[in-house]
Amino acid sequence: MDIRHLELLRDLRERGSLAAVAAATHRTPSALSQQLRTAQRAAGTPLVEARGRGLRLTEAGELLADGADEVGAALTRVAARLEEHRGDPVGTVRVAGLPSGLTALLPGALTSLAGSRVSVEIDDLDLAETDYARAAADADIVIAHSLTSEVPVGGERLSSTVLVREPLDVAVPPDHPLARRSSLHPGDVVDEAWISVPEGYPFDTVLQRIEAECGRALRRRLRVRDNQLVAALVATGEGLALLPRYTTRTADEFALVPLVDVPAARWIVALSRPDRAERVAVRLVTARLRAAGAALTGERIP
């Protein structure tokens, strides 16, 4: 089967409609529709079925879309071996993702790449956890986070590298009695006013765990997406909040106190499509991001 047919099916799985694939790949929907019909004739079985205004893959279509990743990764590995034979890696790597992760990891990674022939393009994305994996359709590396496992939801088909495991601490205003504590239990904070994140954002999962542990609801005074704004509100005494230990840059303006008895940490990970993960330049940038993550925690990388 034509590799272009496999790639079309993979793109359809990632984007959900011919119109979306056409917009992303600068082709016309009619041309893609013709290519899809040709692919189905070659396969001898339906590869897609209607779903609302879009399309979804049949089992046969899913099988061939997986094949696009396998074939693409194999071809990229061959190209990578040739590039390694020639010498230094060359190329542009598109990095997108979590703003706090980019802020903490990219400066060190870029410094370590100075003098190389690898350049980096950056796009910051403030998304719900479940949306980061989809961004891998348009970027070589997506810096995502997850509070449930080392692989964010939706990233099961992607190459995943853990960059850092980061505890989520309770941010406490400087004059609050709890600011002097060495650790906090759910019962210590359940009756306090909280600055939370929007529903569906990962940090809210930890607050839900506190509620489940204590059997009653928290008082969420505000719901805010941006961690810097959350930090500013905590510093002025508006309430408690959850903030990441290593990537919170204004922690000297309030106390960060470890939360115990409920899981409170996130994994910051690099996600890539399998074919892109094989590129020498992408492997290099991922390794430098991993080193930057280790520097945050004091971890030694062999």
Summary of the structure (lengths in Angstrom):
residues: 302
radius of gyration: 22.4
end to end distance: 42.3
largest distance: 71.0
contacts: 1000
relative contact order: 0.16
helix: 47%
strand: 24%
